[in-house]
Amino acid sequence: MRIVSTVFVGALLLVLTPSIGNAQDKKIHVNLGGGPTFVMGDLGEGFGMGWGPAIGVTFDINERVGFQFEYAYRWFDVDDDLPINATAFSANHSTQQLDFNLVANLTPPDSPVRGYIIAGPGAYYRKVEITEYIGTGIICDPWYYVCGTYPVEDVVGSRGGWDFGFNFGGGVGFRIGESSEFFVETRYHYVWGPEIVAPANLPSGTTASGASTNGQYLPLTFGFRF
């Protein structure tokens, strides 16, 4: 939350600074924002809603279409209702995304409200950290990137890596001054992840099957573009 607040305050100061030139003449735009991210599908069984900031740069190809590069960081805490057989369990999930998008404006350049759609591929670094585990010694959940037996004591583990994905969505921007706007945007992100295979040496009476770590994310972003 502190990161998101800092981004918003900095962006607000920038948009309140007198602009040089007209919005229609600008070819490069910077966006700063942040907000909640909802996890969907099976991933939502392991982690709750996340938060994080995003920053991007858009290069106008013409008055209707632009190319955007965006970086975003998001943090998720473990779901409190997760059915893990443990007396103490703590974990977190974080993502870093690099997206390469096309942005298509749906409204005239001089409109006070800009509607747009956005889509493109991306690279996503996803990491899961198990910061505490005290229990039966068995963890097998694809969203923690682990499956096997572990000591019945405190365990600190980390799994992560880069995965390919894509995103699409849209937003609405409200003009502020000559060349800035406040925007609200949502995008659906789908990320392909590795298969987690259950080991063959699980304790007697324990069954576990491997699963995919494909993930679905739906961030809701509030920010400024200038």
C-alpha positions as CSV (number, residue, x, y, z in Angstrom):
1,M,0.0,0.0,0.0
2,R,2.9,2.4,0.8
3,I,4.3,1.8,-2.7
4,V,1.0,2.5,-4.4
5,S,0.5,5.7,-2.3
6,T,3.9,7.0,-3.2
7,V,3.3,6.4,-6.9
8,F,0.0,8.2,-6.8
9,V,1.4,11.3,-5.0
10,G,4.3,11.5,-7.4
11,A,2.1,11.2,-10.4
12,L,-0.3,13.8,-9.0
13,L,2.5,16.3,-8.6
14,L,3.6,15.7,-12.2
15,V,0.2,16.2,-13.7
16,L,-0.3,19.4,-11.8
17,T,2.9,20.9,-13.2
18,P,2.2,23.2,-16.2
19,S,2.5,21.2,-19.4
20,I,4.4,22.2,-22.5
21,G,2.7,21.7,-25.8
22,N,-0.6,20.3,-26.8
23,A,-1.8,16.8,-26.1
24,Q,-2.3,16.1,-29.8
25,D,1.3,17.0,-30.5
26,K,2.8,14.7,-27.9
27,K,4.2,11.4,-29.3
28,I,5.5,9.9,-26.1
29,H,3.4,9.4,-22.9
30,V,4.2,8.0,-19.5
31,N,1.7,6.3,-17.3
32,L,1.9,5.7,-13.5
33,G,-0.6,3.8,-11.5
34,G,-1.5,1.0,-9.2
35,G,-4.3,-0.8,-7.5
36,P,-5.8,-4.2,-6.5
37,T,-5.2,-7.4,-8.5
38,F,-7.6,-10.2,-8.3
39,V,-6.5,-13.8,-8.8
40,M,-8.7,-16.1,-10.8
41,G,-9.1,-19.8,-11.3
42,D,-7.2,-22.4,-9.2
43,L,-4.6,-19.7,-8.3
44,G,-7.3,-18.0,-6.2
45,E,-7.5,-21.0,-4.0
46,G,-4.0,-20.4,-2.7
47,F,-3.7,-16.6,-2.6
48,G,-5.9,-13.6,-1.9
49,M,-6.2,-10.2,-3.6
50,G,-2.9,-8.5,-4.4
51,W,-1.6,-5.0,-4.8
52,G,1.2,-3.2,-6.6
53,P,2.3,-0.3,-8.9
54,A,2.8,-0.1,-12.6
55,I,4.7,2.2,-14.9
56,G,4.7,2.4,-18.7
57,V,5.7,4.3,-21.8
58,T,3.6,4.7,-24.9
59,F,4.9,5.7,-28.3
60,D,2.2,7.0,-30.6
61,I,2.2,5.4,-34.1
62,N,-0.6,7.7,-35.1
63,E,-3.5,9.5,-33.4
64,R,-5.4,6.3,-33.0
65,V,-2.8,3.6,-32.3
66,G,0.2,3.5,-30.0
67,F,2.8,0.9,-28.8
68,Q,3.2,0.6,-25.0
69,F,5.9,-1.0,-22.9
70,E,4.9,-1.5,-19.2
71,Y,6.5,-2.9,-16.1
72,A,4.3,-3.9,-13.1
73,Y,5.0,-5.4,-9.7
74,R,2.4,-7.2,-7.6
75,W,2.3,-8.9,-4.2
76,F,-0.1,-11.5,-2.9
77,D,-0.5,-12.9,0.6
78,V,-1.5,-16.5,1.2
79,D,-5.2,-17.1,1.6
80,D,-6.1,-17.5,5.2
81,D,-8.6,-20.2,4.4
82,L,-6.1,-22.4,2.6
83,P,-6.5,-26.1,3.6
84,I,-2.9,-26.7,4.6
85,N,-2.4,-29.3,7.4
86,A,0.0,-27.3,9.5
87,T,0.1,-25.7,12.9
88,A,1.9,-22.7,11.4
89,F,2.1,-21.7,7.7
90,S,3.1,-18.5,6.0
91,A,3.7,-17.8,2.3
92,N,3.6,-15.1,-0.3
93,H,3.5,-14.8,-4.1
94,S,4.9,-11.9,-6.2
95,T,4.9,-11.2,-9.9
96,Q,6.9,-8.9,-12.1
97,Q,5.6,-8.3,-15.6
98,L,7.1,-6.9,-18.8
99,D,4.3,-6.3,-21.3
100,F,4.5,-5.2,-25.0
101,N,1.1,-3.9,-26.0
102,L,-0.8,-2.1,-28.8
103,V,-3.1,0.6,-27.6
104,A,-6.1,1.6,-29.8
105,N,-8.0,4.8,-29.0
106,L,-11.7,4.5,-29.5
107,T,-12.6,8.3,-29.2
108,P,-11.5,11.4,-31.2
109,P,-8.1,12.9,-30.2
110,D,-9.8,16.1,-28.9
111,S,-12.4,14.3,-26.7
112,P,-12.3,15.1,-23.0
113,V,-12.8,11.4,-22.2
114,R,-10.6,8.8,-23.9
115,G,-11.8,5.3,-24.3
116,Y,-9.2,2.7,-25.4
117,I,-8.5,-1.0,-25.7
118,I,-5.1,-2.6,-25.1
119,A,-3.6,-6.1,-25.7
120,G,-0.3,-7.8,-26.2
121,P,2.2,-10.5,-25.1
122,G,4.4,-10.4,-22.1
123,A,7.0,-12.0,-19.9
124,Y,6.2,-12.7,-16.2
125,Y,8.5,-13.5,-13.4
126,R,6.5,-15.3,-10.7
127,K,7.9,-16.2,-7.3
128,V,6.5,-18.0,-4.3
129,E,8.2,-17.9,-0.9
130,I,7.3,-20.3,2.0
131,T,8.5,-18.3,5.0
132,E,7.2,-20.7,7.7
133,Y,5.9,-24.3,7.8
134,I,5.3,-26.4,10.9
135,G,3.1,-29.4,10.4
136,T,2.9,-32.9,9.1
137,G,5.8,-32.6,6.7
138,I,3.8,-32.9,3.5
139,I,3.2,-30.0,1.1
140,C,1.8,-30.7,-2.4
141,D,0.3,-27.7,-4.1
142,P,1.2,-26.4,-7.6
143,W,0.8,-22.8,-6.6
144,Y,3.7,-23.2,-4.1
145,Y,5.8,-24.8,-6.9
146,V,6.5,-27.7,-4.5
147,C,5.3,-31.2,-3.9
148,G,6.9,-33.6,-1.5
149,T,7.9,-34.3,2.1
150,Y,9.7,-31.7,4.2
151,P,11.0,-31.7,7.8
152,V,8.4,-31.2,10.5
153,E,9.9,-27.9,11.6
154,D,10.3,-24.4,10.3
155,V,10.9,-24.4,6.5
156,V,11.9,-21.5,4.4
157,G,11.7,-22.1,0.7
158,S,11.5,-20.2,-2.6
159,R,10.5,-21.1,-6.1
160,G,10.2,-18.9,-9.1
161,G,11.0,-18.3,-12.8
162,W,10.0,-16.5,-16.0
163,D,6.9,-17.5,-17.9
164,F,5.2,-16.3,-21.1
165,G,1.8,-14.8,-21.1
166,F,-0.6,-12.3,-22.7
167,N,-3.0,-9.6,-21.6
168,F,-6.0,-7.7,-23.0
169,G,-8.5,-5.2,-21.7
170,G,-9.4,-1.6,-21.8
171,G,-9.8,1.7,-19.9
172,V,-11.2,5.2,-19.7
173,G,-9.0,8.3,-19.4
174,F,-10.3,11.7,-18.2
175,R,-8.3,14.7,-19.5
176,I,-6.6,17.0,-17.0
177,G,-5.2,20.1,-18.5
178,E,-3.6,20.1,-22.0
179,S,-1.6,16.8,-22.0
180,S,-2.4,14.8,-18.9
181,E,-5.3,12.5,-17.8
182,F,-6.5,10.4,-14.9
183,F,-7.3,6.8,-16.1
184,V,-9.1,3.7,-14.8
185,E,-8.1,0.4,-16.5
186,T,-8.6,-3.3,-16.2
187,R,-6.8,-6.1,-18.1
188,Y,-7.0,-9.9,-18.0
189,H,-3.6,-11.6,-17.8
190,Y,-3.0,-15.3,-18.6
191,V,0.4,-16.8,-17.8
192,W,1.6,-20.3,-18.8
193,G,3.6,-22.0,-16.0
194,P,5.5,-25.2,-15.6
195,E,4.0,-28.6,-14.6
196,I,4.7,-29.6,-11.0
197,V,5.2,-33.4,-10.8
198,A,4.5,-35.2,-7.5
199,P,7.4,-37.4,-6.4
200,A,7.1,-41.1,-6.2
201,N,8.4,-41.4,-2.6
202,L,5.5,-39.9,-0.7
203,P,4.6,-41.5,2.7
204,S,2.3,-44.5,2.6
205,G,-1.4,-43.5,2.4
206,T,-0.5,-40.1,0.9
207,T,-1.6,-39.4,-2.7
208,A,-0.8,-36.4,-4.7
209,S,-0.9,-35.6,-8.4
210,G,1.0,-33.0,-10.3
211,A,-0.7,-30.0,-11.7
212,S,-0.1,-26.9,-13.9
213,T,0.9,-23.6,-12.5
214,N,-0.9,-21.6,-15.3
215,G,-2.1,-18.4,-13.7
216,Q,-4.9,-15.8,-14.3
217,Y,-4.7,-12.3,-13.0
218,L,-7.1,-9.3,-13.2
219,P,-5.6,-6.0,-12.0
220,L,-7.7,-2.9,-11.6
221,T,-5.4,0.1,-12.2
222,F,-6.0,3.8,-11.2
223,G,-3.4,6.2,-12.4
224,F,-2.2,9.2,-14.3
225,R,-0.9,9.6,-17.9
226,F,1.0,12.5,-19.1
